[in-house]
């Protein structure tokens, strides 16, 4: 079996930075466990289990934190009002928000300050999106498809600007941008999709055109991993989303001549290598 592994598979810069900040905090002698994260620091159950064993605890209610306790802001960021409240309470806040997400927050705040309503391509229930919405103080609409955009335009929305969750589909965002620019050539279109996300999606399309099946390794709750699955499926070949080795569809893969493998931005290298090693044994 010929196995093509995507060069872009695995941890992105933002995930790597967040985990390094968490590791550094755990090494500080004056920091007592448990160390908290506001929700999962990244969307990968195996990584989360590793940190749970080291004394890290996920917290769903940020307002239960007390002065002096240590909490790490997840890579996806948090709503602005929650960050402000925690700092006011004297919580030891370590901001591990991905720099690309932080940039998106600032760009959105700048447009909102001019009274513009945000049209955001993203998943409404995703933690990054909840954080981005908190910076759109003039209002916002979350869009998941071109049909959503058309519905908003029928209702009317002005003045507006377009932004995206950093891990969204670049091709879909570009199509939305063209629709809006035809209506208003001066409408601000923010460049908030991470270049690493775009590169990962582009490479997935390229590999899918060369193989008989694609495997995407990553957490089920990872938005960027799910989008890689969607991108691979658009090629028309079988695509399998696997989180662990136990998910690998061995019977469906046995006998194939070529398989492509990519992975989400929160997938550790050892998970990817485990899949590769097993494929080699088929």
C-alpha positions as CSV (number, residue, x, y, z in Angstrom):
1,X,0.0,0.0,0.0
2,X,1.3,3.5,-0.9
3,X,0.6,5.9,1.9
4,X,0.8,9.6,1.3
5,X,1.0,11.6,4.6
6,X,0.2,15.3,4.4
7,X,3.1,17.6,5.4
8,X,0.6,19.9,7.1
9,X,-0.9,17.1,9.3
10,X,-0.8,17.6,13.1
11,X,-0.3,20.5,15.6
12,X,-0.6,24.0,14.2
13,X,1.3,26.9,15.7
14,X,-1.6,28.0,17.9
15,X,-2.1,24.6,19.5
16,X,1.6,24.1,20.0
17,X,1.8,27.5,21.7
18,X,-1.2,26.8,24.0
19,X,0.2,23.5,25.2
20,X,3.6,25.0,25.8
21,X,2.1,27.7,27.9
22,X,0.2,25.1,29.9
23,X,3.4,23.0,30.3
24,X,5.3,26.1,31.5
25,X,2.6,26.8,34.1
26,X,2.6,23.3,35.4
27,X,6.4,23.6,35.9
28,X,6.1,26.7,38.0
29,X,6.9,25.6,41.6
30,X,4.6,28.3,43.2
31,X,1.6,27.1,41.2
32,X,-0.5,24.6,43.1
33,X,-2.8,22.0,41.4
34,X,-5.3,21.9,40.2
35,X,-4.6,24.2,37.3
36,X,-7.8,25.0,35.4
37,X,-8.7,25.5,31.7
38,X,-11.9,27.1,30.6
39,X,-13.3,24.2,28.6
40,X,-10.9,21.9,26.8
41,X,-7.7,23.7,25.9
42,X,-7.8,21.9,22.5
43,X,-10.2,19.5,20.9
44,X,-8.4,16.2,21.3
45,X,-9.5,13.7,24.0
46,X,-6.1,11.9,24.2
47,X,-4.2,15.1,24.8
48,X,-6.8,16.1,27.4
49,X,-6.5,12.8,29.2
50,X,-2.7,13.4,29.4
51,X,-3.1,16.8,31.1
52,X,-5.9,15.5,33.4
53,X,-3.3,13.0,34.8
54,X,-1.0,15.9,35.5
55,X,-3.6,17.8,37.5
56,X,-5.3,20.0,34.9
57,X,-9.1,20.3,35.4
58,X,-11.6,21.6,32.9
59,X,-13.9,24.2,34.2
60,X,-17.3,25.0,32.6
61,X,-18.3,27.8,35.0
62,X,-15.6,30.5,34.9
63,X,-17.3,32.5,37.6
64,X,-16.6,29.8,40.2
65,X,-12.9,30.8,40.1
66,X,-11.4,32.6,43.1
67,X,-8.6,35.1,43.4
68,X,-5.2,33.5,43.1
69,X,-6.4,30.4,41.3
70,X,-4.7,29.6,38.0
71,X,-6.6,29.2,34.8
72,X,-5.5,28.9,31.2
73,X,-7.5,30.4,28.4
74,X,-8.0,27.8,25.7
75,X,-6.6,28.2,22.2
76,X,-10.0,29.1,20.9
77,X,-10.2,32.2,23.1
78,X,-13.0,33.2,25.5
79,X,-15.7,36.0,25.4
80,X,-14.4,39.4,26.3
81,X,-16.7,39.9,29.3
82,X,-15.5,36.7,30.9
83,X,-11.8,37.7,30.5
84,X,-12.5,41.1,32.0
85,X,-14.4,39.6,35.0
86,X,-11.7,37.0,35.8
87,X,-9.0,39.7,35.7
88,X,-11.1,41.9,38.0
89,X,-11.4,39.0,40.5
90,X,-7.6,38.6,40.7
91,X,-7.6,35.2,39.0
92,X,-4.1,34.2,37.7
93,X,-5.0,34.2,34.0
94,X,-2.7,32.6,31.4
95,X,-3.9,33.6,27.9
96,X,-3.2,30.8,25.5
97,X,-5.5,32.1,22.8
98,X,-4.1,31.4,19.4
99,X,-2.5,34.6,18.0
100,X,-4.6,34.2,14.8
101,X,-7.8,34.1,16.9
102,X,-6.6,37.1,18.9
103,X,-5.9,39.0,15.7
104,X,-9.5,38.2,14.5
105,X,-10.9,39.5,17.7
106,X,-9.1,42.8,17.3
107,X,-10.1,43.2,13.6
108,X,-13.7,42.5,14.5
109,X,-13.7,45.0,17.4
110,X,-12.3,47.7,15.0
111,X,-15.1,47.2,12.6
112,X,-17.7,47.1,15.3
113,X,-16.5,50.4,16.7
114,X,-17.5,51.9,13.4
115,X,-21.1,50.7,13.9
116,X,-20.9,47.8,11.4
117,X,-22.8,44.5,11.9
118,X,-20.7,41.4,11.6
119,X,-21.6,38.6,9.2
120,X,-19.5,35.7,10.6
121,X,-18.9,32.4,8.7
122,X,-18.7,29.9,11.5
123,X,-20.3,27.3,13.8
124,X,-22.6,29.0,16.2
125,X,-21.9,26.6,19.0
126,X,-18.1,26.6,18.6
127,X,-16.1,28.2,21.5
128,X,-14.0,30.4,19.1
129,X,-17.2,31.8,17.6
130,X,-18.7,32.6,21.0
131,X,-15.5,34.6,21.7
132,X,-15.5,36.4,18.4
133,X,-19.2,37.4,18.8
134,X,-18.3,39.2,22.0
135,X,-16.2,41.6,20.1
136,X,-19.0,42.5,17.6
137,X,-20.7,45.0,19.8
138,X,-22.8,46.5,17.0
139,X,-24.4,43.1,16.3
140,X,-23.7,40.0,14.4
141,X,-25.2,37.1,12.4
142,X,-23.6,33.7,12.2
143,X,-23.6,32.0,8.8
144,X,-22.9,28.4,8.0
145,X,-23.7,28.3,4.3
146,X,-24.4,30.5,1.3
147,X,-28.1,29.9,1.9
148,X,-27.7,31.6,5.3
149,X,-26.0,34.6,3.6
150,X,-28.8,34.9,1.1
151,X,-31.4,34.8,3.8
152,X,-29.6,37.6,5.7
153,X,-29.4,39.7,2.5
154,X,-33.1,39.3,1.9
155,X,-33.8,40.6,5.3
156,X,-31.4,43.5,4.9
157,X,-28.2,44.2,6.8
158,X,-26.3,47.5,6.6
159,X,-23.7,48.5,7.3
160,X,-22.0,45.2,7.5
161,X,-18.6,43.5,7.3
162,X,-17.7,39.8,6.7
163,X,-15.4,37.8,8.9
164,X,-14.8,34.1,9.5
165,X,-13.9,31.6,12.2
166,X,-10.2,31.0,11.7
167,X,-10.6,27.3,10.7
168,X,-13.4,27.8,8.2
169,X,-13.4,26.6,4.5
170,X,-11.5,29.1,2.4
171,X,-13.4,28.3,-0.8
172,X,-16.8,28.9,0.8
173,X,-15.5,32.2,2.4
174,X,-14.2,33.4,-1.0
175,X,-17.6,32.6,-2.6
176,X,-19.4,34.6,0.1
177,X,-16.9,37.5,-0.4
178,X,-17.7,37.7,-4.1
179,X,-21.4,37.8,-3.5
180,X,-21.1,40.6,-1.0
181,X,-18.6,42.6,-3.1
182,X,-21.0,42.5,-6.1
183,X,-23.6,44.2,-3.8
184,X,-21.2,46.6,-2.1
185,X,-17.6,46.9,-3.5
186,X,-16.6,48.8,-0.4
187,X,-17.8,46.3,2.2
188,X,-14.9,45.3,4.5
189,X,-14.0,41.6,4.1
190,X,-11.7,40.6,6.9
191,X,-8.9,38.1,6.3
192,X,-9.4,36.0,9.4
193,X,-9.0,32.5,8.1
194,X,-5.7,31.1,9.3
195,X,-3.2,30.5,6.5
196,X,-2.3,27.1,8.0
197,X,-6.0,26.1,7.8
198,X,-6.0,27.1,4.1
199,X,-2.8,25.2,3.4
200,X,-4.1,22.1,5.2
201,X,-7.3,22.1,3.2
202,X,-5.4,22.7,-0.1
203,X,-3.1,19.8,0.5
204,X,-6.0,17.5,1.5
205,X,-7.6,18.3,-1.9
206,X,-4.4,17.6,-3.7
207,X,-3.7,14.3,-2.0
208,X,-7.3,13.1,-2.4
209,X,-6.9,13.4,-6.1
210,X,-4.0,10.9,-6.0
211,X,-5.4,8.1,-3.8
212,X,-8.3,5.6,-3.4
213,X,-9.3,6.7,0.1
214,X,-8.5,9.3,2.7
215,X,-8.1,9.1,6.4
216,X,-8.4,12.2,8.6
217,X,-7.1,11.7,12.1
218,X,-8.4,13.9,14.9
219,X,-10.9,14.6,17.6
220,X,-14.6,14.3,16.8
221,X,-15.3,17.7,18.4
222,X,-12.6,19.4,16.4
223,X,-14.1,21.8,13.9
224,X,-11.0,22.1,11.7
225,X,-10.8,18.2,11.6
226,X,-14.4,17.9,10.5
227,X,-13.8,20.4,7.8
228,X,-10.9,18.4,6.5
229,X,-13.3,15.4,6.3
230,X,-15.7,17.6,4.3
231,X,-12.9,18.7,1.9
232,X,-11.8,15.1,1.4
233,X,-15.3,13.9,0.7
234,X,-15.8,16.5,-2.0
235,X,-13.2,14.6,-4.1
236,X,-15.7,11.7,-4.3
237,X,-13.5,9.0,-2.7
238,X,-14.2,7.2,0.6
239,X,-13.0,9.3,3.6
240,X,-12.7,8.0,7.1
241,X,-12.6,10.2,10.2
242,X,-10.7,8.3,12.9
243,X,-9.9,9.5,16.4
244,X,-7.9,6.5,17.6
245,X,-6.5,3.3,16.1
246,X,-9.6,1.5,17.2
247,X,-11.6,3.6,14.7
248,X,-9.5,2.5,11.7
249,X,-11.8,0.7,9.2
250,X,-9.3,-2.1,8.5
251,X,-11.7,-4.2,6.3
252,X,-12.5,-1.2,4.1
253,X,-8.8,-0.3,3.6
254,X,-7.3,-3.8,3.2
255,X,-6.5,-4.4,-0.5
256,X,-6.3,-0.7,-1.5
257,X,-3.2,0.4,-3.4
258,X,-3.1,4.0,-2.2
259,X,-4.3,5.8,0.9
260,X,-3.9,9.5,1.9
261,X,-3.6,10.5,5.5
262,X,-4.0,14.0,7.0
263,X,-4.8,15.2,10.5
264,X,-6.4,18.1,12.3
265,X,-4.5,20.9,14.0
266,X,-5.0,19.4,17.4
267,X,-3.9,15.9,16.6
268,X,-0.6,14.8,18.3
269,X,2.2,13.3,16.2
270,X,2.1,9.9,18.0
271,X,-1.6,9.5,17.1
272,X,-0.8,10.1,13.4
273,X,2.2,7.8,13.5
274,X,0.2,5.0,15.1
275,X,-2.2,5.1,12.2
276,X,0.6,5.1,9.7
277,X,2.3,2.1,11.3
278,X,-0.9,0.1,11.3
279,X,-1.6,0.9,7.6
280,X,1.9,-0.3,6.7
281,X,1.0,-3.7,8.3
282,X,-2.1,-4.2,6.1
